[in-house]
Amino acid sequence: MPGSDLRVGIPRILRRRARWVSVRLRHPRG
């Protein structure tokens, strides 16, 4: 079901992005 996949896919991407941003802020690498 595409609808269910999107419902679970959107929050997954948001969580991944939030984690990546938090890691970048915690360990900034020039």
PDBQT receptor file of N, H, CA, C and O in Angstrom, charges set to zero:
ATOM      1  N   MET A   1       0.853  -1.213   0.000  1.00  0.00    +0.000 N 
ATOM      2  CA  MET A   1       0.000   0.000   0.000  1.00  0.00    +0.000 C 
ATOM      3  C   MET A   1       0.882   1.253   0.000  1.00  0.00    +0.000 C 
ATOM      4  O   MET A   1       1.628   1.477   0.954  1.00  0.00    +0.000 OA
ATOM      5  N   PRO A   2       0.810   2.053  -1.031  1.00  0.00    +0.000 N 
ATOM      6  CA  PRO A   2       1.638   3.281  -1.124  1.00  0.00    +0.000 C 
ATOM      7  C   PRO A   2       1.296   4.268  -0.013  1.00  0.00    +0.000 C 
ATOM      8  O   PRO A   2       2.189   4.914   0.534  1.00  0.00    +0.000 OA
ATOM      9  N   GLY A   3       0.019   4.392   0.324  1.00  0.00    +0.000 N 
ATOM     10  H   GLY A   3      -0.707   3.868  -0.121  1.00  0.00    +0.000 HD
ATOM     11  CA  GLY A   3      -0.386   5.343   1.375  1.00  0.00    +0.000 C 
ATOM     12  C   GLY A   3       0.310   5.010   2.685  1.00  0.00    +0.000 C 
ATOM     13  O   GLY A   3       0.837   5.894   3.361  1.00  0.00    +0.000 OA
ATOM     14  N   SER A   4       0.308   3.730   3.037  1.00  0.00    +0.000 N 
ATOM     15  H   SER A   4      -0.120   3.012   2.488  1.00  0.00    +0.000 HD
ATOM     16  CA  SER A   4       0.944   3.335   4.310  1.00  0.00    +0.000 C 
ATOM     17  C   SER A   4       2.453   3.573   4.232  1.00  0.00    +0.000 C 
ATOM     18  O   SER A   4       3.065   4.018   5.203  1.00  0.00    +0.000 OA
ATOM     19  N   ASP A   5       3.042   3.278   3.086  1.00  0.00    +0.000 N 
ATOM     20  H   ASP A   5       2.545   2.917   2.298  1.00  0.00    +0.000 HD
ATOM     21  CA  ASP A   5       4.494   3.456   2.940  1.00  0.00    +0.000 C 
ATOM     22  C   ASP A   5       4.862   4.923   3.138  1.00  0.00    +0.000 C 
ATOM     23  O   ASP A   5       5.847   5.241   3.805  1.00  0.00    +0.000 OA
ATOM     24  N   LEU A   6       4.060   5.814   2.552  1.00  0.00    +0.000 N 
ATOM     25  H   LEU A   6       3.260   5.555   2.010  1.00  0.00    +0.000 HD
ATOM     26  CA  LEU A   6       4.350   7.250   2.683  1.00  0.00    +0.000 C 
ATOM     27  C   LEU A   6       4.205   7.667   4.141  1.00  0.00    +0.000 C 
ATOM     28  O   LEU A   6       5.018   8.430   4.664  1.00  0.00    +0.000 OA
ATOM     29  N   ARG A   7       3.182   7.169   4.777  1.00  0.00    +0.000 N 
ATOM     30  H   ARG A   7       2.522   6.549   4.353  1.00  0.00    +0.000 HD
ATOM     31  CA  ARG A   7       2.945   7.545   6.192  1.00  0.00    +0.000 C 
ATOM     32  C   ARG A   7       4.147   7.151   7.045  1.00  0.00    +0.000 C 
ATOM     33  O   ARG A   7       4.514   7.860   7.981  1.00  0.00    +0.000 OA
ATOM     34  N   VAL A   8       4.751   6.023   6.715  1.00  0.00    +0.000 N 
ATOM     35  H   VAL A   8       4.453   5.447   5.954  1.00  0.00    +0.000 HD
ATOM     36  CA  VAL A   8       5.901   5.569   7.518  1.00  0.00    +0.000 C 
ATOM     37  C   VAL A   8       7.213   6.129   6.960  1.00  0.00    +0.000 C 
ATOM     38  O   VAL A   8       8.190   6.288   7.691  1.00  0.00    +0.000 OA
ATOM     39  N   GLY A   9       7.223   6.419   5.681  1.00  0.00    +0.000 N 
ATOM     40  H   GLY A   9       6.429   6.290   5.087  1.00  0.00    +0.000 HD
ATOM     41  CA  GLY A   9       8.456   6.928   5.055  1.00  0.00    +0.000 C 
ATOM     42  C   GLY A   9       8.750   8.369   5.425  1.00  0.00    +0.000 C 
ATOM     43  O   GLY A   9       9.903   8.725   5.668  1.00  0.00    +0.000 OA
ATOM     44  N   ILE A  10       7.719   9.202   5.471  1.00  0.00    +0.000 N 
ATOM     45  H   ILE A  10       6.783   8.913   5.273  1.00  0.00    +0.000 HD
ATOM     46  CA  ILE A  10       7.939  10.628   5.783  1.00  0.00    +0.000 C 
ATOM     47  C   ILE A  10       8.573  10.792   7.170  1.00  0.00    +0.000 C 
ATOM     48  O   ILE A  10       9.627  11.419   7.277  1.00  0.00    +0.000 OA
ATOM     49  N   PRO A  11       7.980  10.259   8.215  1.00  0.00    +0.000 N 
ATOM     50  CA  PRO A  11       8.558  10.407   9.555  1.00  0.00    +0.000 C 
ATOM     51  C   PRO A  11       9.956   9.800   9.645  1.00  0.00    +0.000 C 
ATOM     52  O   PRO A  11      10.793  10.274  10.413  1.00  0.00    +0.000 OA
ATOM     53  N   ARG A  12      10.200   8.774   8.879  1.00  0.00    +0.000 N 
ATOM     54  H   ARG A  12       9.519   8.389   8.256  1.00  0.00    +0.000 HD
ATOM     55  CA  ARG A  12      11.531   8.130   8.911  1.00  0.00    +0.000 C 
ATOM     56  C   ARG A  12      12.576   9.101   8.388  1.00  0.00    +0.000 C 
ATOM     57  O   ARG A  12      13.642   9.255   8.984  1.00  0.00    +0.000 OA
ATOM     58  N   ILE A  13      12.269   9.758   7.269  1.00  0.00    +0.000 N 
ATOM     59  H   ILE A  13      11.403   9.633   6.785  1.00  0.00    +0.000 HD
ATOM     60  CA  ILE A  13      13.224  10.714   6.679  1.00  0.00    +0.000 C 
ATOM     61  C   ILE A  13      13.440  11.884   7.645  1.00  0.00    +0.000 C 
ATOM     62  O   ILE A  13      14.565  12.345   7.841  1.00  0.00    +0.000 OA
ATOM     63  N   LEU A  14      12.344  12.351   8.240  1.00  0.00    +0.000 N 
ATOM     64  H   LEU A  14      11.430  11.977   8.081  1.00  0.00    +0.000 HD
ATOM     65  CA  LEU A  14      12.464  13.498   9.163  1.00  0.00    +0.000 C 
ATOM     66  C   LEU A  14      13.365  13.111  10.334  1.00  0.00    +0.000 C 
ATOM     67  O   LEU A  14      14.205  13.901  10.767  1.00  0.00    +0.000 OA
ATOM     68  N   ARG A  15      13.188  11.915  10.832  1.00  0.00    +0.000 N 
ATOM     69  H   ARG A  15      12.506  11.274  10.480  1.00  0.00    +0.000 HD
ATOM     70  CA  ARG A  15      14.019  11.476  11.984  1.00  0.00    +0.000 C 
ATOM     71  C   ARG A  15      15.477  11.377  11.560  1.00  0.00    +0.000 C 
ATOM     72  O   ARG A  15      16.379  11.760  12.305  1.00  0.00    +0.000 OA
ATOM     73  N   ARG A  16      15.693  10.866  10.372  1.00  0.00    +0.000 N 
ATOM     74  H   ARG A  16      14.960  10.555   9.767  1.00  0.00    +0.000 HD
ATOM     75  CA  ARG A  16      17.079  10.703   9.883  1.00  0.00    +0.000 C 
ATOM     76  C   ARG A  16      17.722  12.077   9.748  1.00  0.00    +0.000 C 
ATOM     77  O   ARG A  16      18.876  12.278  10.126  1.00  0.00    +0.000 OA
ATOM     78  N   ARG A  17      16.952  13.023   9.200  1.00  0.00    +0.000 N 
ATOM     79  H   ARG A  17      16.015  12.860   8.893  1.00  0.00    +0.000 HD
ATOM     80  CA  ARG A  17      17.512  14.374   8.995  1.00  0.00    +0.000 C 
ATOM     81  C   ARG A  17      17.795  15.010  10.353  1.00  0.00    +0.000 C 
ATOM     82  O   ARG A  17      18.853  15.606  10.550  1.00  0.00    +0.000 OA
ATOM     83  N   ALA A  18      16.864  14.889  11.279  1.00  0.00    +0.000 N 
ATOM     84  H   ALA A  18      16.004  14.405  11.119  1.00  0.00    +0.000 HD
ATOM     85  CA  ALA A  18      17.045  15.497  12.605  1.00  0.00    +0.000 C 
ATOM     86  C   ALA A  18      18.307  14.914  13.248  1.00  0.00    +0.000 C 
ATOM     87  O   ALA A  18      19.086  15.638  13.869  1.00  0.00    +0.000 OA
ATOM     88  N   ARG A  19      18.497  13.632  13.099  1.00  0.00    +0.000 N 
ATOM     89  H   ARG A  19      17.864  13.044  12.594  1.00  0.00    +0.000 HD
ATOM     90  CA  ARG A  19      19.662  12.974  13.718  1.00  0.00    +0.000 C 
ATOM     91  C   ARG A  19      20.938  13.483  13.052  1.00  0.00    +0.000 C 
ATOM     92  O   ARG A  19      21.917  13.788  13.734  1.00  0.00    +0.000 OA
ATOM     93  N   TRP A  20      20.930  13.575  11.708  1.00  0.00    +0.000 N 
ATOM     94  H   TRP A  20      20.135  13.326  11.154  1.00  0.00    +0.000 HD
ATOM     95  CA  TRP A  20      22.111  14.036  10.979  1.00  0.00    +0.000 C 
ATOM     96  C   TRP A  20      22.464  15.461  11.404  1.00  0.00    +0.000 C 
ATOM     97  O   TRP A  20      23.633  15.790  11.606  1.00  0.00    +0.000 OA
ATOM     98  N   VAL A  21      21.427  16.306  11.538  1.00  0.00    +0.000 N 
ATOM     99  H   VAL A  21      20.477  16.039  11.374  1.00  0.00    +0.000 HD
ATOM    100  CA  VAL A  21      21.665  17.706  11.933  1.00  0.00    +0.000 C 
ATOM    101  C   VAL A  21      22.221  17.753  13.351  1.00  0.00    +0.000 C 
ATOM    102  O   VAL A  21      23.160  18.498  13.630  1.00  0.00    +0.000 OA
ATOM    103  N   SER A  22      21.642  16.960  14.242  1.00  0.00    +0.000 N 
ATOM    104  H   SER A  22      20.879  16.355  14.016  1.00  0.00    +0.000 HD
ATOM    105  CA  SER A  22      22.110  16.969  15.643  1.00  0.00    +0.000 C 
ATOM    106  C   SER A  22      23.569  16.508  15.700  1.00  0.00    +0.000 C 
ATOM    107  O   SER A  22      24.371  17.059  16.455  1.00  0.00    +0.000 OA
ATOM    108  N   VAL A  23      23.903  15.503  14.903  1.00  0.00    +0.000 N 
ATOM    109  H   VAL A  23      23.251  15.055  14.290  1.00  0.00    +0.000 HD
ATOM    110  CA  VAL A  23      25.289  15.002  14.905  1.00  0.00    +0.000 C 
ATOM    111  C   VAL A  23      26.221  16.076  14.359  1.00  0.00    +0.000 C 
ATOM    112  O   VAL A  23      27.329  16.261  14.861  1.00  0.00    +0.000 OA
ATOM    113  N   ARG A  24      25.765  16.780  13.328  1.00  0.00    +0.000 N 
ATOM    114  H   ARG A  24      24.864  16.629  12.920  1.00  0.00    +0.000 HD
ATOM    115  CA  ARG A  24      26.612  17.827  12.723  1.00  0.00    +0.000 C 
ATOM    116  C   ARG A  24      26.865  18.933  13.752  1.00  0.00    +0.000 C 
ATOM    117  O   ARG A  24      27.983  19.431  13.883  1.00  0.00    +0.000 OA
ATOM    118  N   LEU A  25      25.820  19.303  14.471  1.00  0.00    +0.000 N 
ATOM    119  H   LEU A  25      24.911  18.898  14.365  1.00  0.00    +0.000 HD
ATOM    120  CA  LEU A  25      25.973  20.383  15.454  1.00  0.00    +0.000 C 
ATOM    121  C   LEU A  25      26.862  19.908  16.607  1.00  0.00    +0.000 C 
ATOM    122  O   LEU A  25      27.662  20.675  17.144  1.00  0.00    +0.000 OA
ATOM    123  N   ARG A  26      26.713  18.660  16.971  1.00  0.00    +0.000 N 
ATOM    124  H   ARG A  26      26.063  18.038  16.535  1.00  0.00    +0.000 HD
ATOM    125  CA  ARG A  26      27.492  18.124  18.108  1.00  0.00    +0.000 C 
ATOM    126  C   ARG A  26      28.952  17.951  17.697  1.00  0.00    +0.000 C 
ATOM    127  O   ARG A  26      29.858  18.295  18.456  1.00  0.00    +0.000 OA
ATOM    128  N   HIS A  27      29.179  17.418  16.498  1.00  0.00    +0.000 N 
ATOM    129  H   HIS A  27      28.442  17.138  15.882  1.00  0.00    +0.000 HD
ATOM    130  CA  HIS A  27      30.554  17.204  16.033  1.00  0.00    +0.000 C 
ATOM    131  C   HIS A  27      30.771  17.931  14.712  1.00  0.00    +0.000 C 
ATOM    132  O   HIS A  27      30.788  17.299  13.655  1.00  0.00    +0.000 OA
ATOM    133  N   PRO A  28      30.936  19.236  14.757  1.00  0.00    +0.000 N 
ATOM    134  CA  PRO A  28      31.135  20.011  13.517  1.00  0.00    +0.000 C 
ATOM    135  C   PRO A  28      32.473  19.672  12.856  1.00  0.00    +0.000 C 
ATOM    136  O   PRO A  28      33.525  19.697  13.495  1.00  0.00    +0.000 OA
ATOM    137  N   ARG A  29      32.404  19.361  11.586  1.00  0.00    +0.000 N 
ATOM    138  H   ARG A  29      31.549  19.341  11.067  1.00  0.00    +0.000 HD
ATOM    139  CA  ARG A  29      33.643  19.005  10.863  1.00  0.00    +0.000 C 
ATOM    140  C   ARG A  29      33.826  19.968   9.701  1.00  0.00    +0.000 C 
ATOM    141  O   ARG A  29      32.998  19.993   8.791  1.00  0.00    +0.000 OA
ATOM    142  N   GLY A  30      34.878  20.748   9.712  1.00  0.00    +0.000 N 
ATOM    143  H   GLY A  30      35.551  20.727  10.452  1.00  0.00    +0.000 HD
ATOM    144  CA  GLY A  30      35.110  21.699   8.624  1.00  0.00    +0.000 C 
ATOM    145  C   GLY A  30      35.588  20.933   7.424  1.00  0.00    +0.000 C 
ATOM    146  O   GLY A  30      35.850  21.526   6.378  1.00  0.00    +0.000 OA
TER     147      GLY A  30
